[in-house]
Structures are given as structure tokens and as C-alpha cells.
């Protein structure tokens, strides 16, 4: 299936573009560039761009109700304040103000947080990974950070490259993937919306039977699960029963994560990775896809940072 696709950020290119988040109050898209240690904002209608610099790699973000950022970084979870002065600074990033909230006991050297977002009740979830993917070290784990500021013990462990977090529209199914080439699996869990506990883990989709590796994901209003097929230049949509029903080509070879947004939540924003010498002109940019379906508002963190 083909869908209209537009490249948004002609003035900027990420090394590893991740964690797109649509802020309806600003009609703006935020995302991160992990190795550049930056949070980026694009006001889509005007094309105005702002960047903030963090003191370490930042992999995933969510917002609380006051607009403070909750960020998963190298050494832990941080509350991040983005100075508004950055609006007038063009392409020069402005230093963000950060405060450490919590940190797990990492299972190995050289780890960081990776994919993360809030569940429908506003709990923040994120997983860890060993940054050297060639090591194929299953030291990664998935954690929950609740509205009281408590970081859980590992909820899911033995992950190499945690990815693909998402929740069904009613919040009662949680999705998680491991995008490492040795795994390439997406799991579904029954999710207790009261306790925030996932149970009954089972394989939802095995991408050894499809193109690409399962990277970041989004869930649409019909409950279908959209996954970025990294290395394949595709978005794949699976029904709640785990059946692949759509494949949407996108220009970058390595789409990294997707999120619904726009004034009608009918745009799927896609970040991507620049693979170095083999990169095309599209890799590392952000794209807007009109897939013909609508998404759900991105939940905010339920606590105050």
C-alpha cells in the first residue's frame, strides 16, 4: 500500500532520530537525536525548528501536564526543562536544565535507556540496552516509573535491544519488541490497567517472517499496531490478532519510530537513522505519512516532575 509521504525537516538531519511525540497544545512535533544529545522541536505549520542540548545521550521522551519532559538517557531518567529562549536561537541548540529522577542497576557496562513512552494511565515505561549492539548482550530490561516517582525492578528482562512499546486503545494490551537481529520479535501482554502489571507474554509477530527488524511503534484508533521495519524502509501494520494487513513504503531505509499527530491525529510522523557511508539523501530525516487512519493522543506522564 502506498500512502502520501512528505519530508518535514529539510534543514536538519539526525544521526539516530527517535521518540517522536506530538504536542497538540503547541501543534508541534518533538523528537530526539540520541548521539547528538538533543531534543528537537518542529512547529509543523511554520517550519520553525528549535533544539536543546542535554549533558548525555537522550533516547526517549514524554511530557507531564506542565510541559516538563521526562527523558530516558544514559545514566537514568531525568526531568528536563526546555528554556523558551531556544525559540529564537535558530539552529544553535540551547542547554536544557536537567534533574535526575531515578536510575536502575544496569546489568552491564555501556548501557543506556532506549525506547519509552507512557501507558494510557500515565505511567512511564522504558527499557535499557547495551549500546554496542554487536555484543548481542541480553542485559537489557524493561522498567516502569509511576506517578509517585518510583522506578520498578525489572518487569521484563533478557532483552538485547528493547523497542516497540505501545498499548491498545483500552490500555489492556501492552506491546513490546526486541529489534536485535537475533530476536526480531514483537510480544503482546495482558495489561492490568489498575496495577500496571503485564502478564501472559506471548509472541504477537515474528519478523523473521517479514521484512526488516521491529523498531519503534504506534497504535491507531482501530487498535492496529504500526511498527517501523528498520533496514527495510517500511511501516508494517498488524491487526490486534497479529495479522499483517498493510505495508507502507517510506523513503528512509532505517525508519526508527512512529507516532500519530497533526490537528486530526491522521498523520503518522516517522523518525529515521543515518547509517553512515551507505546513507541515502532521506536517511536521518523526519517524514509525515498520511496512512488513511487516525491515531490516539499521546498520554502524558501522570505525576509532576
C-alpha positions as CSV (number, residue, x, y, z in Angstrom):
1,X,0.0,0.0,0.0
2,X,1.3,3.4,-0.9
3,X,0.4,6.5,1.2
4,X,1.3,10.2,0.7
5,X,4.7,10.9,2.3
6,X,6.3,14.3,3.0
7,X,9.8,15.0,4.3
8,X,9.5,17.7,7.0
9,X,12.9,18.7,8.3
10,X,14.9,19.7,5.3
11,X,17.1,21.9,7.4
12,X,18.1,19.2,9.9
13,X,19.3,15.6,9.8
14,X,19.7,13.3,12.8
15,X,22.2,10.6,13.4
16,X,19.7,8.5,15.3
17,X,16.2,10.1,15.2
18,X,13.9,8.6,17.7
19,X,10.9,9.1,20.0
20,X,8.6,11.4,18.0
21,X,5.9,13.0,20.3
22,X,3.1,15.2,19.1
23,X,2.2,18.1,21.4
24,X,-1.3,19.1,20.5
25,X,-1.2,22.3,22.7
26,X,1.7,23.6,20.6
27,X,0.8,21.9,17.3
28,X,4.4,20.8,17.3
29,X,6.4,17.6,16.9
30,X,9.2,16.8,19.3
31,X,11.9,14.1,18.8
32,X,15.4,13.2,19.9
33,X,18.8,12.7,18.2
34,X,20.4,10.1,20.5
35,X,24.2,10.5,19.9
36,X,23.9,14.3,19.4
37,X,22.3,14.5,22.9
38,X,19.5,16.7,21.5
39,X,15.8,17.2,21.8
40,X,14.3,18.8,18.7
41,X,11.0,20.6,18.1
42,X,9.4,21.4,14.8
43,X,6.3,23.6,14.6
44,X,4.9,21.9,11.6
45,X,2.8,24.6,10.0
46,X,5.6,27.3,10.2
47,X,8.6,25.0,9.8
48,X,10.2,26.7,12.8
49,X,12.8,24.5,14.5
50,X,14.4,24.6,17.9
51,X,17.0,22.4,19.6
52,X,18.0,21.7,23.2
53,X,21.3,20.1,24.3
54,X,21.4,17.6,27.1
55,X,24.5,16.6,29.1
56,X,24.3,12.9,27.9
57,X,22.6,10.8,25.2
58,X,18.8,11.0,25.3
59,X,16.8,8.2,23.8
60,X,13.1,8.7,24.6
61,X,10.8,11.5,26.0
62,X,7.3,12.1,27.3
63,X,5.7,15.2,28.8
64,X,3.9,15.9,32.0
65,X,0.9,18.2,32.1
66,X,3.0,21.3,32.8
67,X,5.2,20.7,29.7
68,X,8.3,19.3,31.6
69,X,10.0,16.5,29.8
70,X,10.6,13.1,31.2
71,X,13.6,11.7,29.4
72,X,15.3,8.3,29.3
73,X,19.0,8.9,29.0
74,X,22.3,7.1,29.5
75,X,22.5,7.1,33.3
76,X,18.9,7.2,34.2
77,X,15.6,9.0,34.0
78,X,15.6,12.8,34.1
79,X,13.2,15.7,34.4
80,X,14.2,18.2,31.6
81,X,13.1,21.8,31.4
82,X,13.4,23.3,27.9
83,X,14.1,27.1,28.0
84,X,11.7,29.0,25.8
85,X,14.6,31.2,24.7
86,X,15.5,28.4,22.3
87,X,12.7,29.5,20.0
88,X,14.8,32.5,18.9
89,X,18.1,30.7,18.5
90,X,17.8,29.3,15.0
91,X,19.8,26.1,14.6
92,X,22.0,26.6,17.7
93,X,21.0,24.2,20.5
94,X,20.3,25.7,23.9
95,X,21.3,23.9,27.1
96,X,18.4,22.2,28.8
97,X,18.0,22.1,32.5
98,X,18.1,18.6,33.8
99,X,17.4,16.9,37.2
100,X,17.9,13.1,37.8
101,X,14.8,11.3,38.9
102,X,15.9,7.6,39.1
103,X,18.3,5.1,37.8
104,X,18.3,1.3,37.7
105,X,21.2,-1.0,38.4
106,X,22.4,-1.5,34.9
107,X,23.2,-5.2,34.1
108,X,26.4,-4.4,32.2
109,X,28.8,-1.6,31.3
110,X,28.0,0.8,28.4
111,X,24.2,0.7,28.7
112,X,21.5,3.4,28.3
113,X,17.7,3.7,28.1
114,X,16.2,3.1,24.7
115,X,12.5,3.2,23.6
116,X,10.0,4.6,26.0
117,X,6.5,6.1,26.4
118,X,3.6,6.4,28.8
119,X,0.8,3.9,29.2
120,X,-2.9,5.0,29.0
121,X,-2.8,5.8,32.7
122,X,0.3,8.0,32.5
123,X,2.9,5.6,33.9
124,X,6.2,6.0,32.0
125,X,7.8,2.8,30.6
126,X,11.3,2.4,29.1
127,X,13.9,-0.3,28.6
128,X,17.6,-0.5,28.7
129,X,20.2,-1.9,26.2
130,X,23.9,-2.3,25.8
131,X,24.9,0.4,23.3
132,X,27.3,-1.9,21.4
133,X,24.7,-4.0,19.5
134,X,27.4,-6.2,18.1
135,X,27.9,-7.6,21.6
136,X,24.3,-9.1,21.5
137,X,24.2,-8.8,25.3
138,X,20.8,-9.6,26.7
139,X,21.4,-7.4,29.8
140,X,18.5,-5.1,28.9
141,X,15.4,-4.8,30.9
142,X,12.0,-3.0,30.9
143,X,11.1,-0.7,33.8
144,X,8.0,1.2,35.0
145,X,8.2,4.7,36.5
146,X,5.0,5.7,38.3
147,X,3.3,8.9,39.2
148,X,4.8,8.7,42.7
149,X,8.3,8.8,41.3
150,X,9.1,5.1,42.0
151,X,11.1,3.2,39.5
152,X,10.2,-0.5,39.4
153,X,12.5,-3.5,39.5
154,X,12.9,-5.1,36.0
155,X,9.5,-6.1,34.7
156,X,10.8,-7.9,31.6
157,X,14.4,-8.9,31.4
158,X,16.8,-10.7,29.0
159,X,16.3,-8.0,26.2
160,X,19.1,-7.2,23.8
161,X,17.6,-4.1,22.1
162,X,14.3,-3.1,23.7
163,X,11.8,-1.4,21.5
164,X,8.2,-1.2,20.2
165,X,6.3,-0.1,23.3
166,X,2.6,0.5,22.7
167,X,-0.8,0.0,24.3
168,X,-4.2,-0.9,22.8
169,X,-6.9,1.8,22.9
170,X,-8.4,0.4,26.0
171,X,-5.0,0.0,27.6
172,X,-5.5,-3.7,28.3
173,X,-2.9,-5.0,25.9
174,X,0.8,-4.0,26.0
175,X,3.2,-4.5,23.1
176,X,7.0,-4.8,23.3
177,X,9.7,-5.8,20.8
178,X,13.3,-6.7,20.7
179,X,14.8,-5.3,17.5
180,X,18.1,-7.0,17.6
181,X,18.8,-9.2,14.5
182,X,19.0,-12.3,16.7
183,X,15.5,-11.7,18.1
184,X,13.2,-9.6,15.8
185,X,10.2,-10.4,17.9
186,X,7.1,-8.5,19.0
187,X,5.3,-9.6,22.1
188,X,1.8,-8.9,23.5
189,X,0.9,-8.9,27.1
190,X,-2.4,-8.8,29.0
191,X,-2.1,-5.5,30.9
192,X,-3.7,-4.7,34.3
193,X,-4.6,-1.1,34.0
194,X,-5.0,-0.7,37.8
195,X,-1.7,-2.2,38.9
196,X,0.4,-1.5,35.7
197,X,1.4,-5.2,35.6
198,X,1.8,-7.0,32.3
199,X,1.1,-10.7,32.2
200,X,0.6,-13.6,29.8
201,X,3.5,-12.8,27.5
202,X,3.2,-14.3,24.0
203,X,4.6,-13.8,20.5
204,X,2.5,-11.3,18.7
205,X,4.6,-11.1,15.5
206,X,7.8,-12.8,14.4
207,X,9.6,-10.5,11.9
208,X,11.8,-13.4,10.8
209,X,8.8,-14.0,8.5
210,X,8.6,-10.4,7.4
211,X,10.9,-7.6,6.1
212,X,13.1,-5.7,8.5
213,X,13.6,-5.5,12.3
214,X,10.8,-4.3,14.6
215,X,11.8,-0.8,15.9
216,X,9.5,1.9,17.4
217,X,5.8,1.6,17.2
218,X,2.4,3.3,17.5
219,X,-1.2,2.1,17.9
220,X,-4.0,3.6,15.8
221,X,-7.6,4.2,16.8
222,X,-8.7,0.9,15.4
223,X,-6.3,-0.9,17.8
224,X,-3.9,-1.9,15.0
225,X,-0.1,-1.8,15.8
226,X,2.2,0.1,13.4
227,X,5.9,-0.9,13.6
228,X,8.9,0.7,11.9
229,X,10.6,-2.1,9.9
230,X,14.2,-1.0,10.3
231,X,16.5,-1.9,7.4
232,X,13.5,-2.5,5.1
233,X,12.2,1.1,4.5
234,X,8.7,0.0,5.5
235,X,5.9,0.6,8.1
236,X,4.0,-2.6,8.9
237,X,0.5,-2.6,10.4
238,X,-0.6,-5.6,12.3
239,X,-4.2,-6.2,13.4
240,X,-4.9,-6.9,17.1
241,X,-4.9,-10.6,16.2
242,X,-1.3,-10.3,14.9
243,X,-2.1,-10.4,11.2
244,X,-0.1,-8.2,8.8
245,X,-2.6,-6.2,6.8
246,X,-0.6,-3.3,5.4
247,X,2.9,-2.4,4.3
248,X,3.6,1.2,3.6
249,X,7.0,2.1,1.9
250,X,8.8,5.1,3.3
251,X,11.9,6.9,1.8
252,X,14.5,6.1,4.6
253,X,16.0,2.6,4.7
254,X,16.0,2.7,8.5
255,X,12.8,4.1,9.9
256,X,13.2,4.2,13.7
257,X,9.9,5.2,15.4
258,X,6.5,6.5,14.5
259,X,3.8,8.5,16.3
260,X,0.4,9.8,15.3
261,X,-0.2,13.6,15.4
262,X,-1.5,16.6,13.4
263,X,-4.6,18.5,14.1
264,X,-6.8,15.5,13.3
265,X,-4.4,12.8,14.5
266,X,-4.3,11.5,10.9
267,X,-0.6,11.9,10.3
268,X,2.0,9.3,11.2
269,X,5.3,11.0,11.9
270,X,8.3,8.8,11.3
271,X,11.9,9.5,12.5
272,X,14.9,7.7,11.0
273,X,18.5,6.7,11.3
274,X,21.5,7.9,9.3
275,X,23.6,4.7,8.7
276,X,26.8,6.5,7.7
277,X,28.5,6.0,4.4
278,X,25.7,3.9,3.0
279,X,23.0,6.6,3.7
280,X,20.7,7.9,1.1
281,X,19.5,11.5,1.0
282,X,16.5,10.6,3.0
283,X,18.1,8.8,6.0
284,X,18.1,10.7,9.2
285,X,15.2,12.9,8.3
286,X,11.6,13.1,9.7
287,X,8.6,12.2,7.5
288,X,4.9,12.8,7.6
289,X,2.8,9.8,6.3
290,X,-0.9,10.0,5.7
291,X,-2.0,6.4,6.1
292,X,-5.7,6.9,5.9
293,X,-6.4,6.1,9.6
294,X,-6.3,8.1,12.8
295,X,-4.3,7.6,15.9
296,X,-4.8,8.3,19.6
297,X,-3.5,11.3,21.7
298,X,-0.1,10.5,23.3
299,X,-0.6,10.1,27.0
300,X,1.1,12.5,29.4
301,X,3.0,11.4,32.5
302,X,0.5,11.4,35.4
303,X,2.9,12.7,38.0
304,X,4.5,16.1,38.4
305,X,8.2,16.4,37.6
